[in-house]
Structures are given as C-alpha cells and as structure tokens.
C-alpha cells in the first residue's frame, strides 16, 4: 500500500495504440514506448521534425498590408463592421509546417510465447524511465537530459532478437525517400535510417548504436539479428538536415558515450538523473487519497474520475510530461510526441491559448526549464516578429504569430474567419511567464527586458487613433477566435487587446525606468473595459458590438488570468462583471483547453464550485489516454497535451495564488478534496511555500529569499505580513 502519492503509473498490458504508449523525453528527443515483449516498439520524435511545406516560400511570409492599414482603420471606425474581412493579400488559409514522428525502433522476439504471464509496464516520473517486464525479460527506455540520446536496455536469459529501424508509421508520405544502413561494429552494430521529404533536399536521419553482451550478432538487412545475448543497449539519435547526414560521425558520437565500452546503462542513467529528478521533485501534491486506489493502474483510475488518487496522479503526470517536452522548445499541441504523420493542427505552437495554458504552471510549479524553453523560442523568433510588425502594421517593435512550427515566427496562418494576422496581444501573453519567472527569483532577465521594450515600441507606433473622448483606440482588433454577434471577425477594442496593451506598456515601463513616463502615459490613454447590459464584462469595449457567449476561448477575461488587472481585491466591480461573463460563457465544442481556461479564471475569481465543475468536465469526459497524456475532445478524440499540462496549474491556482505584493491561501478550495498537502510551490514575491489543509484548518510554511511586506488574503480577510529573507514563517488559519 502507498502512504504517499504515486510518482508514476503502470498498466498490466502493452500499449495497443500509440496514444497509450508511455512517454519519455528531454525537451529535444521524445520516445513513445509500447512495451510489447514480442514486438517492442519505441517511436522516436524530435522537436525539429517538421515537414517542409509545398509551394512558394513567399507564402510563408507575413502579408504586406501596411500601406492599406490607415484606410482599414478609417472604415472600421466609421462603422463598417466587415471591413477587416478583406484585409488580406488573397492567399488561402494555410497551416504551419506539420510536426511528425521520425521512425520506430523495433526489437522483436520471434521465439517468445505470447501467452506467458506476469507482464507489467511502468513509467517512473521521477526518473523518466519506462520499463516493461515479463518472465525474465526486461526493457527499459529513457531519454537522457545529460547526453541527448534515447537509451533502451533489454535484458533476459539467452535472448534471440531482431532489431531494426522502421519508418512505416501512420500517414507517412508515400513519396518518402527511405534509405537503410546496417554495419557490424566492435560493440555490435550501427543502424541508420534516412527519410528524405518528397520534393525536398531536407531529410531526417536516425542512427542507433546496438551494443550487445554475449551471444552472436549478424546482419539481417535492414537490421540486425541477435542470438543468445544477455543484454542489448540501444542508443538512438535523430537529426533533421539538408543533403546527406554523416552517419559515421553520428555513430562515433554515440560510441563516445560508452567511453570505449566501459560505460553501462547505469552510468548513462546516473548522468541523467540529477537533471531530471531534481526538477521533477521540486513540487508535489498529496490529496490524502485511498492507499488502495494509489496502487491501481492508470486505466483503472480513469474509471474513477472523481477519486483523489487519479487527481494526484494526473498532477504528477502533468508536471512530468511538461518537463519532458520542454528544452529546445516548449511543448507543442502534442507536447513532444506523436505517432502519426497527420498530426492535428500540424502539432503547432498555438499561441492564442494552447501554449499559454500549457506553460501556466511553470513559475509556481518550480519548472524554470519550461520557462527557459519558452524564452529560447521567443529569442529565436524575434526577427520574424519584427517582420510581422513592419509588414502588417508598418510599425517598429514586434508582433507574435498565433501559430508557429518552431522554425518560423512569421504570421502567415490566417483567413477571413480567422484574421490571426491582426491579433496584437500575443507577444504580451507569451512574455508573461518570463515576467512571472523574473518575479519568483527577484532578478530581471536582460533578454526579457529587451523583448518587452520591443513590444512597447510596437504600441507606440500602432496606437495612434483616438475616439471622441480622446481615448486611444485599438484598431484593427481581434478576440481569438471569436467574433461579435453583429459584426465581422476583425473589429475595434477587443477586451484582450486592451488588457494586453496596458500590461505590456506598464511592464515595459517597470523594466525600463528611462522610458517609464512615456509608456505609462500611453497605457493610461487606453479605454476602460465595458460592462454590457447583462452585467458582464464585454468582449469588445465598443458599445455597438454585441457579445457571442458560446465559445471555447475566454480571451476577454485575459485581465483576470493570466494578468492581475482584474481581481476581487483591487477591482471588485470589474471582478463581479468578469464573473458574470464567465457564468454566461458556453463550452462550445467541449475543447479541453476551454474547460481548463474556465477553471483558471474561476480560481482567480475565488469560485471553487465553478473550478470543480470545469475540472469535472475534463475528468468525467474521458479526456485521458492510458499514457495519462490527454485529448483535445471528449472520449479521447485527437491527441493533445492541453489538459495534461494545464491541470497542475488549475490545482495550484485553486490552492495558492501570488503577486509581487500579495499571497492568497485557499482562494478556491475544492470540496471533493478536503485534506492534502502542496509542497514546494514558488511565489512571485520570492518565497517557496508548503501548504497543508484539512477540514479543521490549514498551515502554510513560507521560506522567503528576500525581505518584503505583502498582503495576506484568506477566507477571514486581509492582513499585512512582513517577511525576512532566510527566516521561515509559519501561518495558521481556520478553514471553517
């Protein structure tokens, strides 16, 4: 029996579908592990694997529309409700380059008895190791954060195995130029697979070193045949490249990891563990679950959707998968994984809700690795963001795209129905986690400071139109991915754009005192939010634009979450209007991100019942695969990481919230989980926090790293709290 939460999951049978395969990753390489003793398949992925687009690369540049911007603004301000629908360069809607898997490493046992019992498949979140065992046979897989290599170690008495690299995955293009290589080496063998994209000089090449202990090794093209071996160690990397890859050099690099044969699986794991385990174990959640339920396989827990043991495991799995998919890039729509070349929505980085939700817990859940991955993506794409600002708006500074394949940051995914090239709030939303990270550590990153300055420069050039009262007007404006009930898709003064512009300008001013007066003055000229006839915060501040309530996105409540512009503490009237807007919002198509976005906003508004309901829509809706990776829609339809990666943020926000000057304890407690402990979360005023709660009360232990005075909010009200760096502070409160 488990007296503490389980930091892993298990299944009594191999994965039959790639969606149920257990996952490992280091933010560069990913592995989907089926764990079948007879045909052990590991699908290999890498963040850089995106299929080249067809057609002219000019179509993947932002549209050059700046010369017509003034006319568009005139028409929209004059009341032309559909003026923006023709503000394109005429190209059809095109998706970003699609993310795809590389190939699968196959280890077959032709002489194994398929009916032999004793099977178990596990993934250990604290180590990243996926293990499958049966009757003396064991296969272990992890993706090393130290050596950037996929490691698989198969052991058993007198194994007969066939090892190969197989490109035949669902929806793989028929025109792939596939080439195999296999040579014997002193360790055993070196296998390679090159897949050249149709009509392109680009290709991806995978190389696997096969290091064998005992038995005999023979070539069996396209792979290798092993007989009587005691163990086999497989080291795999994949590269995307032009021309031909240097397979010999790649093989030599893999051989170097073995240190001329002296390094073992245990040595490789020992190098990886300090990097992975330390990050994973920083934060834990204990919901006092039934010890018997904690021992159940994940698929069985999923049939008990309101059990504490399931929520504990999903919290742990969410942090594990988020960490494992963050490195070179932050997580895609599918994290770092896919087993199908036809990945939904191209497996893109979708910046108008999805990536933002997935990275929502990075600061509080003590995962700077995630923030650093997001920061790296932003830094690489800033030149493209500048192109967007110049081409579409004729402005200095930067505008982020709504979709990206990771290679390009240009805005080219747009259409009449989705005028995403007119959306200007993206840079502020993407930079918000970086600002939160700076606040937790009490130090401002110069790269973040520079990016914020560029956002402010954009608003200086863009915000030039005023209304009859002298207020600045955001025109054109777009509220992803919604439209007014009585107007076209591109409009004026969307609530999200107003909040983002104010926040970006004021944040940039805080980072750059030399420009603070100018940028704060500009922010102060923006119009206030509007409360509509229903008493709700309107999605568009213009009184002639009517709300459309049934939509999966909650863009207009951006000021509530992730910002602190609208709060029950500082702006109670606006918070009440935001709460009314949340009550009126429909779920539209039951997207997981819509439900959890709803939950995050409800938590900020101190509505635990609404958090519980929104969370329950996901838990009851069959959104999770046996891998504990999630789906976009109910009944496990469309593999997607939104729910898996966002769920930890929802639970943290329900229990602890902070700003640089405020701590809120138990703002939206969940009645179904009356007792528990959250350990290791970080606050934005520079303290770590452990929270323990029960029906009788709660205790919080603060460990501040800087001396500061904050406001402490509890169910009893507010009181000042002085913190001294290095001095723990224990807070006790009653919960009833």
N, C-alpha and C positions, 0 to 999 in steps of 0.2 A: 504494500500500500504506500502511496505517496503522501507524505505530510506537507510537502511544498509543491508549488506548481511544476508541471512537467515542461521542460525546455526542449521539446522535440515532439515528433509524432510518429506513428507507426501504422502499418497495415499488415494483415495476415495473408496477403496475396500480391503478386506482381501487378504493376500498372498495365491495364489493357489499352488505355488511351494515353496519348502524350500529355493531355491536360491533367492526368492523375499522377504523372511522373514526379518524383521528389526532386527538389531543386537545390542546386548549389551554384555559387558564383562569387566573383571577386570584383565586380564592377567593370570588368573588361570581358573575360570569358564567362560563359554560363554553361551549365550542364543540366539536362533533364534525364533522370535516371529511372528506367523502367524496373530494373531489379529482377528480371526473369532468369532463373538458373539455366534454362535451356537455350535462351537467345537473349543474352544480357546486352541491352541496347542503351547507349548514352548519346543523346542528341547534343551536339556541340553548337553553341551560339557565340557571337561576339558583337559588342555594341556597334562596331563599324560596318557590319554586314548589311548594306542597303543596296538594293538592285538599281543599276543605272536606269535613268528614265529614257524613254524613247522620244525622238523629235529634237527640236532646236533648243539649245541651252538658253537662248534668249527668252523662251517661255518660262524659265525658272528665275527670272529677274523680276524685281518689283515693277509694276506698271508705271510708266512715266506720265503722270496725270497732273503734276503741279501747276502747269500753265492754265488748267481749267478749274483750279480749286476755288478761285475767287468767284467765278460765275456760279459754281455749285453752292457756295455759301450764300450768295445773294438769293438764289432760288429757294433754298431751304428756309432762310429767314423770312422770305416773302410768303411762306405757307405752302410751297409746292411739296406735298407730302411724299411724292415718289421720285423726287429729283435725283437722289443718290443711286437709284437703281440702274441708271445708265452711265454712271461714273466709273467706267472700266475701260480697258483697251480692247475689249471684244473677245478676249480669249475665253475658251470654255473652262469650266471648273476642272482643276487638275490636282490630284493628291500629291503629297510629297513622295519621295522615293521610298519604296516599301522595305521594311526590315524583314530579314529572312534567316532561317537556320543554315548552318554550313553542311553538315552531314551527320551520320550516326556512326559511332564506334560500336562494332558488333563482336561479341565474344560468345561463340556457340559451343555447346557441349553435345556433340552428336550421340554420345553413349549414355546420357543421363536418363534416369527413369522419371517421367513426368508426374507419376503418381506418388512419388516419395514425399512424406510429410515433414513437419517441423519447420515450415517456412516462416520467415519474418522479415519485413522491410521497414527500416527506420531512417529518420533524419534527425541528427543532433544539432539543434540550433546553436548551441554554444561552441561547436567545433566546425560546423559546416559539412560534416561527414555524412554521406548517405551510405547505408550499409544494407545488404541483403544476405541472408544466411539460410542454408538448408543442408542438413545431413553432412556436415564436414566441409561443405563448400561455402566460401565467404567472398563477397565482392564489396569493396569499399571505394567510394569516389568522393573527392573534394576538389575544390578549385582554389589554388594557393594564392593568397594575397601577397605572400613574400616573393614567389617566383613566377607569378603569372602563367600558370600551367594547370591543365586539368590532369589530376592524378587518379588513376584507378589501380587497385591492387586486388588481385584474385588469388585465393589460396585454396588448397584442398589436396587430398592424397592422390597422387598419380593422375593428374588431370589430362584429359585429351580435349584440346580447344582449337577452334578455328577463329582467327582474329582478322577482321577486315574493316575498311572504311567504306561506308555505303552512302551514296548521295541520294538514294531513292526515298525521298520524303514527300508527303502530300503536297500536291500542287507545284512540284518542281518543274520549271520550264522544260519543255521537250527539246529545245534548242541549246541546252547547256553543253558546252564543250568540255567533256569529262575525260580526265587522264589519270590513271593509277600508276603508282610506283611501289615496288617492294624489293628490298635488298637485304641480305643477311649481314649482320654486324657482330662484333665480339659479344655484345650483350644479348643478342637475339636477332632483331630485325628492325628495319626502319621502313614504315609505310607512309605513303603520301597520296593525297587526292587533290587534284586541281579541277575546279569548276569555273569555266570561262562563261561570262554572261553573253547571251545571244547578241550579235552585232556590236560587240564592245571589246576594247583592249583590256578592260578591267576583269579581274578574276579573284577568286579566293582559293587559297591553298592551305590544306591541313596536313600536318606532319605528326605522326605518332611513333615514338620510340617504344619498342617492345623489349623489355629486359626480363629474361627468363632464368629461373632457378631450376636446375635439374632437367631430365628428360631430353627430348630431341626436338630440333626446330628445322622445319623445311618450308621452302617457298610453295605457296599454293595460290597463284595469282587469281584475283588481285590482292590476296592477303597472305597469311602465313598459317601453317598447320603445326600445332604443338602436341607432343605425345609424352605422357609420363612425367609432366612437370609438377613441381611442388608449389610454385607460385609464378605469377607473371605481373610485372609492374608496367603500366602503360602511361606514358607522358605525352600529352597532346596539346598542340597549339594550332591556331588558325590565323592566317593573315589575309587581308584584302590588299590587292596590289595591281599595278599595271605591268604589262609584259609577263615575264616568267619569274617565278619565285626561285630563290636559291635554296633548294631542298637540302643540299649537302650542308650549307651553313646553318640552316634551321635544325638539322639533325645534330650537328656538332654542339649547338647551344643546348639542346636537350640532354646530350651526353654529359656536358659540363655540369649539369645539375646533379648528376650522380657521382661527381667527384671521382672519376675513373673507377666507378664500380663500388666505391666504399660507402656511398650514401644509400640509405634504405628508405622504405615508405615512412617509417617512424621519424627519420631525420627530416624528410620533407614536411611531414605534418608538424613537427616541432618548430620549424621555421615559420609556419603559417599561423599557428595557434595564438601567439601573443598579439598579433594584429587583429585577428577576428574575435577571439574570445573576450579580450579586453573591451572592445566596442560593444559587443552583444550584451555583456553582463552589467553594463553601467546602470540600466534601468530594468526593474522587474515589477510585475503586478501579481498580487495574491488576492483572490476573491473568496477565500475560505471555502473552496469547492469540496464536494464529497470526495474523499480519498479513493473510493472505488471507481468513481467516474473518471478520475485522473488517469487511471490505468487503461482506459478503453482506447481502441484505435480511433483515429480521426474520423473515419467514415461512420463509426457508431456514434461518436459525439455529435456529429452533424444531424443525426436523427433526434437529438435532444437540444433543439436550438436555443432554449432559454436557460440552459444549465450554466452554472458558474464555471465548470471545468472547460466547456467549449470556449467561453469568452476569454478565459486565461490563456488557452492555447492559441486562439486567434490573435490575441495581443502579442504573444511571444513570436508567433509565426510572422506577423506583420512587420515587426522590427527586424526579424531575421531576413526576410525577403527584401525589405527596403535596404538594409545594409548590404546584402549580397548583390543587389542590382546597381549599386552606386559606386562609381570610381572614375573611369574615363568620362562617363556621362552620368546624370541622374537617371532614374527609371523611366523607361518608355511606357506607352499604354499597356504593354505586356511585361513590364519590368525589364528583364534581360533575356527573356525566354520566349521561344515559340517553336512548335514542332511542325509548322505548316508554312509554306511559302506564300500562301494567300492570307496574310495577317490582317486582321480587321483594322480599318482606318490606317493602314500602312505601318502599324506599330510605331506611330509617330510620337514625338514630344508635342503634346497638345497643351498649349499654354493659357487657354482661356478658362480652365477649371481643373483639368485632369492632373497635369504635372504639379500644379499648385496644391491640390488636395493631397496628392501622394507624399509630398515633401513637408506637409503641415506640421508633423511632429519633430522635425529634425532638431530644432533648438531645444525644446523642452525635453525630448526623449534622449538627449545627450548623444546625438549622432552627427558630430561635425563632419564625418566622412561624407554624409549626404549633402550637407551644405557646400562642402568643398567641391563636390562633383557638379552641383548646380552652378557654382561660381565659375568653374572651369569652362562649362558650356557657354555661359554668358560671355566670358572674356574672349573666347574663340570667335564668337559670332558678332561682337560689337561692330566690326567693319561693315557687315551686312546690315545691321540695324541702322547704321548711318545712311546706307544706300536707301533704305526704306523711307527714312525721314526726308531725304532730298527728293527722291523720285515722286513720291505721292503727295507730299505736303510742301515741298520747296523750303524745307526748314533745316537748320542745324540740329545737332543732337541725334537722338536715337529713337526708333520705334521698333518694338519687338514684334515678330510674326506670331500669329495664332497657332501655326503648325510648323514643325521642323523635322527633318530626317536626321538631324545631328550634324550633317555636313554643311548645310546651308541655313543661314538665318534670314534669307530673303522672304518677303511677303509675296507669295505667288499662288497661295491656296485661297481662292475667293470666287464668288459668283454673285449674281443679283440677290439670291436668297441668303447668302452668307457673305456680306461685304466685309470680310475679315481684314482686308487691306485698309479699312477706315478705322479700325479699332486702335485706340491710342493708349489704353490703360495697361497693356501687357508688360511693359518694362517695369512699372512700379510693382506689379504683382510678383514678378519673378525676382525682383531685388528685395522684397520684403523679408524672406527667410534669411538673407545675408545680413540685413539690418538687425533682425532678431538675434542672430548669432553674435554679432558685434556687441549687442547689449548684454548677452549672457556672460561674455568674457571680459567686458569692460574695456575693449580696445577696438578702435576703428580701423578696418582694413583699407589701405590706400586704394586698392582696386575698386572696392565698393564705393568709396568716396568719389573716385573719378567717374564711375558709371552714373552715379546719382547726379553729378554735375551735368553730364550729357543729357539726362532726362530733363533737367531743369532748363537747359538751353533750348531743347525742343519746345517746351511750353512757352518760353519767351517769344519764340518766332510764331508759334501756332495760335496762341491766344491773343488775337488782335481784334476780334469782333465784339461789340458790346450791344446790350439791349437798351431800351428806352430809359432805364433807370441807371445806366452807366455800369451795369454788371457785365463781366466778361461772359461770352457765350462759347461753349464747346460745340463747334460746327465744322465738319460733319461729326456725328456722334453715333456710337453703336453699342448696344447692350447684348453681349453674347448670350445665347444665339437666338434672341427673341426679337419681336417687333411690336410696335403699338397696335392696338386693335383697329385703329383708324388711320394708319399711315404705313409708309414703306419701311424697308429694313434699315436704311441709314437715315438718321434723324438729327435732333438737336438736344443737347444737355441730358444725356443718359446719366442716371444717378451714379453708376460705376465710374464713368469718365470724370465726373465732378469730384468724387472722393479720391480717385487716383491722382488727379492733377493737384488737388490740395495737399495730399500726403507727400507726393513726390517733391513738390516745391518746398514744403516745410522741412522735410527730412534732409533734402539737399542743403537747405539753409543751415541746419544744425551741424552738418559736416563741413560747411564752408562759411565760416563767420564773415569772411570778406565780401560775400555776396548776399548775406542773410537779409538785409533790409529790402533789397530789390525783389528777391524771390518770395519773401513773406508778404510783401505788398501785393504782388501778383496773385498769390493764393487768396488773400483777403477779398479780392475783387470778384471771385467766383460766386455764383448764386447759391443760396441755401437749398437744401433738399425741400421737396414739396410733399405735403400730406394731402392725399386725394379725398374725394367725397366719402369713401369707405373708411376713412380714418387710418389708411395705410400709407406707409412711405411709398411714394410713387416711383415707378421705374424710370420715368422721364420727368424732369423738373418743369418742363413746359406745360402749362395748364390745358392746352388744346390736344395733348397726346394722352390717349386712354390706355390703361393697363391691360395686359394679356396675362392672366393669372396661371393658366395651366401650362407650366413649362418646367423642364428638368433643371435648368440653370437658375441660380439665385443671384445674378450679377448685381442687381440693385442693392443688395444687402452687403456689399463689399465693405461699407463703412463699419459694419458690425463685426464681421470676420472676413479677412484676417486683420483688418485695421482696428484701431481703438477710437475711431472718430465718433461712433455712436455707442454709448454704454448706459446701463441703468444707473450708473454712479454720477456721471458728468452731464449727460443729456437725457434725463428720464423721459421727457416728452417725445423726443425722436426715437428713443428705445421702445416706447409703447407703440409708436407708429410702425416701427420695424417689426415688432411682434405681431401686429395686426397683418402686415404684409406677409409674414411667414404663415399665419393661420390661413390666409387666402390662397397661398401658393399650392397648385396641384403637383402631382408627381409625374404628369405626362406619360412617358413611356417606361416608367419604373427603372430608370438607369440607376445603378448602384451609386454613382457619384452624386446624383441628385439627392438621394436619401441621406447620404452621409454629410453632404454640404449642408443640408437642412439641419442635421443633428449638431454640427459645429456652430451654426448660428444660434440655434436654440440654447446651446450651452452658454454662449456669451450673454444671452438674454435671461439666464437663470431659470429656464423652463425644463426641469428634469423629466417631466412627463412627456414632453414633445421629443426630447432626446431619446427616451426609451422607445417611443413609438417609431421614430425614424430608424433607430438601430434595429428594432424588431422587424421592420420591413425587409431588412437585409438578412437577418438571422433566420427568419421564417420563410424567406423567399427562395431557398435552395440556390444561393449565390456562390457557394464554395465547393471546389473540387476536393477530392481526397488528398491532393497535394497541399491543401489549405491555401492555394492560390485561388483567386476569385474570378467571377464572370461579370460581364457588363450588365446582363439582364437576368431575370429570374430563371430558375431551372437550368442553371449552369450553361447559359447560352452566351457565347462569344467570350473567349478567354481574355481577361483584362485585370490589371493589378490595382485598379482604383480602390475597391473595397478593402482588399488585403492590406494595402499600405496606408489607407486613411483611418482605418478602425482604431489603431493606437492613439491617434490624435484626438479622436472623439472621446475616448475614455479618459485621457489626461485632461482635456478641457472640461469634462464634467466634474472632475475632482479638484483640479488646481488650475488657476489662471494667474498670470502676472503681467505687469507692465514695468517699466523702469522705476515707477513710484508706487506700485500697488500690488498687493497679494490678495487673492480671493480663494478662500478654502471652502471646498464642497459647494460650489456655486449651483450645480445642477445634479444633486445626488440621484442615483438610480435605485428606486425602491427594491428592485429584484435582487440587489447585491448589497445587503445592509452592513456587511463587515468586509474588511480587507486591508491590504497594505500596498501602497505605491512607493517604491524606493528609488531614489537617485535622480529624480527629475531636476532640471535646471530652471531657474527663474531669470527673468530679464533684468533683475536688479543685482545679479551676481551672487546668488546663493544656491546651493543644492538643497533639496528638500525630501524628507521622508514623511509620508502621511499614513497614519493608521486610524481606522474608523470602525465603529460598531454602533448598534442601536443606542448605546448609552453615552457616547461621546466620541471625540477624536483628539488625536495628539499629532502635532507636526514638529519635526526637528529641522531647524534651519541651520545651515553651515555657511555663513556669509564669507565671501572672499574680499569684500570691501565694506567700509563703514558708510552707512547710508540710513536715511529715515524714510519710511514708507507708510502707507495707509494699509491696515489690515482689515479686510472685509470678511465677515462671517454671517451666519444667519441672525446673529444678535446685533448686527450693525457694523459700524466702523470705529476704529481706534488707531491712534498713531503708534508706530513701532520703530524703535531705534535699534539698528544692527551695528555691530562692531566686527570688523574683519578678524577672522580667526577665533571668534567666540561663538560657540554653538548656542542657539536659542531654542528652548522647548516651549511650545504653545499648546495649551489645553483648552478645549472648548466642548460645550454640550451640543449634542445634535437634536435634542428634544427638550 
